[in-house]
């Protein structure tokens, strides 16, 4: 019989929900970006030299961001697969995923704010863009600060993913294992 802490329950349900939402929200964001920027006259204003709001880094940043979003979608699906498989690799993979997404959100936010701060756009638009960046950065950071310690210390995570692997198993004080 398994431990009362074993299984996908408790805070692991929040991780499942978050991982299920990642592909949906990222695909929606990609669609919105495509519809509001790439497939509009705004694209040429932002990416063609000589236009009043041209910035040399806008197009590369846009495409790199889209590529990273696709990578995040794929990694979230891998994380879900590892989670439902109850793979011992899941906790480390998820910690790496959370760390990577947080680092990306912070870097992307700084680059986005730098690009748009140099454009002749209204103060209201600049505040909106910065607030969106800060919201993404704070959300990623809070998720990482809450979930990484949970993945490292939780009895449920150890019982569900690491049981029988020898990972995180207590070492007897006398050095003799049973």
C-alpha positions in Angstrom: 0.0 0.0 0.0 1.3 3.5 -0.9 1.9 6.4 1.4 -0.9 8.8 2.2 1.1 11.4 0.4 1.6 9.4 -2.8 -0.3 10.4 -5.9 -1.2 13.4 -7.9 -3.2 15.4 -5.4 -2.7 18.5 -3.3 -0.5 21.1 -4.8 0.4 18.8 -7.6 -3.1 19.5 -9.0 -2.1 23.2 -9.3 1.0 22.1 -11.2 -1.1 20.0 -13.5 -3.5 22.8 -14.1 -0.7 25.3 -14.8 1.0 22.9 -17.2 -2.3 22.3 -19.0 -2.9 26.0 -19.3 0.6 26.8 -20.7 0.0 25.5 -24.2 -3.5 27.1 -24.4 -2.3 30.5 -23.2 0.9 30.5 -25.2 -0.9 29.6 -28.4 -3.5 32.3 -27.8 -0.8 34.8 -27.1 1.0 33.8 -30.3 -2.3 34.1 -32.3 -2.9 37.6 -30.7 0.6 38.7 -31.6 0.2 37.5 -35.2 -3.2 39.1 -35.6 -2.3 42.5 -33.9 1.3 43.0 -35.1 2.6 40.6 -37.7 -0.4 40.5 -40.0 -1.1 44.2 -39.9 0.3 47.5 -41.2 1.9 47.9 -37.8 4.5 45.3 -38.7 6.1 47.4 -41.5 6.0 50.5 -39.3 8.0 48.6 -36.6 10.4 46.7 -38.9 11.1 48.7 -42.0 13.9 51.3 -41.8 12.7 54.9 -42.4 9.4 54.4 -40.6 8.8 56.7 -37.6 8.5 53.9 -35.1 11.1 51.5 -36.6 13.4 49.6 -34.2 16.1 47.3 -35.5 15.6 44.8 -32.7 11.8 44.5 -33.0 11.6 41.8 -35.6 14.4 39.6 -34.2 12.8 40.0 -30.7 9.4 39.1 -32.1 10.6 35.9 -33.9 12.9 34.8 -31.0 10.0 35.3 -28.6 7.7 33.3 -30.8 10.3 30.5 -31.0 10.7 30.5 -27.3 7.0 30.3 -26.8 6.9 27.2 -29.0 9.7 25.7 -27.0 7.9 26.4 -23.7 4.8 24.7 -25.1 6.7 21.6 -26.0 8.5 21.6 -22.6 5.2 21.9 -20.8 3.9 18.9 -22.6 7.0 16.9 -21.8 6.6 18.0 -18.1 3.0 16.8 -18.2 4.1 13.5 -19.7 6.7 13.0 -17.0 4.2 14.0 -14.3 1.5 11.6 -15.4 4.1 8.8 -15.9 5.3 9.6 -12.3 8.8 9.7 -13.6 11.6 10.4 -11.0 12.9 12.9 -13.6 9.8 15.1 -13.1 10.9 17.2 -10.1 14.2 18.2 -11.6 12.7 18.8 -15.0 10.0 21.0 -13.6 12.5 23.0 -11.5 14.6 23.5 -14.6 11.4 24.5 -16.6 10.3 27.0 -13.9 13.7 28.5 -13.7 14.1 28.8 -17.5 10.6 30.3 -17.9 11.4 32.8 -15.2 14.8 33.8 -16.6 13.2 34.2 -20.1 10.3 36.3 -18.7 12.7 38.7 -17.0 15.0 39.0 -20.0 12.1 39.4 -22.4 10.5 42.0 -20.2 13.7 44.1 -20.0 14.3 43.8 -23.8 10.6 44.6 -24.6 10.6 47.6 -22.3 14.0 48.8 -23.7 12.6 48.6 -27.3 9.3 50.3 -26.6 10.9 53.0 -24.4 12.9 54.2 -27.4 9.9 54.5 -29.7 7.8 57.6 -30.1 4.6 56.1 -28.6 2.1 57.6 -26.1 2.9 57.4 -22.4 -0.3 55.4 -21.9 0.8 52.8 -24.4 4.2 52.6 -22.9 2.7 52.2 -19.4 0.4 49.4 -20.7 3.3 47.5 -22.3 5.5 47.8 -19.2 2.6 46.7 -17.0 2.1 43.6 -19.2 5.8 42.8 -18.9 5.9 43.3 -15.2 2.8 41.1 -14.8 4.5 38.3 -16.7 7.8 38.7 -14.8 6.1 38.7 -11.4 3.8 35.8 -12.3 6.8 33.6 -13.4 8.9 34.7 -10.4 6.1 33.9 -7.8 5.4 30.6 -9.4 9.1 29.6 -9.3 9.5 30.9 -5.7 6.5 28.9 -4.5 6.8 25.7 -6.6 10.5 25.1 -6.6 10.7 24.8 -2.8 7.6 22.6 -2.9 9.2 20.3 -5.5 12.3 20.1 -3.3 10.7 19.6 0.1 7.2 18.1 -0.4 6.5 14.7 1.1 3.9 14.2 -1.8 6.6 14.8 -4.5 9.0 12.4 -2.8 6.4 9.7 -2.3 4.9 10.1 -5.8 8.1 10.5 -7.9 11.1 9.4 -5.9 9.8 6.4 -4.0 12.0 3.4 -4.5 14.6 5.3 -6.6 17.0 5.8 -3.7 16.8 9.6 -4.4 16.1 11.6 -1.3 16.0 8.4 0.8 17.3 8.9 4.3 20.8 7.5 4.9 21.0 5.5 8.1 23.2 7.1 10.8 25.4 4.0 11.2 26.1 3.8 7.5 24.4 0.4 7.1 21.5 0.3 4.7 18.7 -2.2 5.2 
